[in-house]
Amino acid sequence: MRGLPYSVIKEDIKKFFEDFVLSDESIHFRVNAEGRPTGEGFVEFRGPEDAKAALAKDRMTLGSRYIELFPSSLEELSEALSGVVH
């Protein structure tokens, strides 16, 4: 996800994806070196079908911001959360 409000919390993401079952552990926010939110995040869905269906919410709004959604892999999630940028 890209374009998240810096004040977003996991409950906001659960509401945004209300048609899907998400746990707190399946929602990840990216932070910069100072620990501040970057406006990017990742959600792990139950399976590829849910992930594909969730992409229908691309460019819908969360608060006053529209959210861009992109498919990603577990490898991309791991790299993003470890601070590796490609």
Secondary structure, DSSP 8 states (H G I E B T S, - for coil): -B---TT--HHHHHHHTTTS---GGGEEEEE-TTS-EEEEEEE--SSHHHHHHHGGGTT-EETTEE-B-----HHHHHHHHHT---
